[in-house]
Amino acid sequence: MKAGAVDFLTKPVEAAALLEAVDVALQRARSRRETEEKKANVAMRIDRLTARETQVMHLVVSGLLNKQIAADLGTVEKTIKVHRGRMMSKLGVRTVADLVRLVSGAETMHGGIGPKSNYD
């Protein structure tokens, strides 16, 4: 009976029980809205990446060095540094640890994002 319901109240409803159920429902709605806003923000930031920046992002998160990423993508290390810098800037992260947290959270929320590398 409680599939999705906050509580099951029987008549006559006590005022305290009703107020508590309403409070719980409001807290859940607030939490759900905050989660949805975070999801939308992360998705928007990731959507701003180019296809190449997305590839670089996945390779960085998988722990590869710039030199290894360049070899995997058939380009030079300097180009990877440029893509990596732009990707980090667009995502609003400063460290690889922050990037990993962001991507892990996005994959949890969306079930995976963008193309992955041969190393996955």
Secondary structure as GFF3:
##gff-version 3
##sequence-region A 1 120
A	DSSP	alpha_helix	15	47	.	.	.	ID=ss1
A	DSSP	alpha_helix	51	61	.	.	.	ID=ss2
A	DSSP	alpha_helix	66	73	.	.	.	ID=ss3
A	DSSP	alpha_helix	77	91	.	.	.	ID=ss4
A	DSSP	alpha_helix	96	110	.	.	.	ID=ss5
###
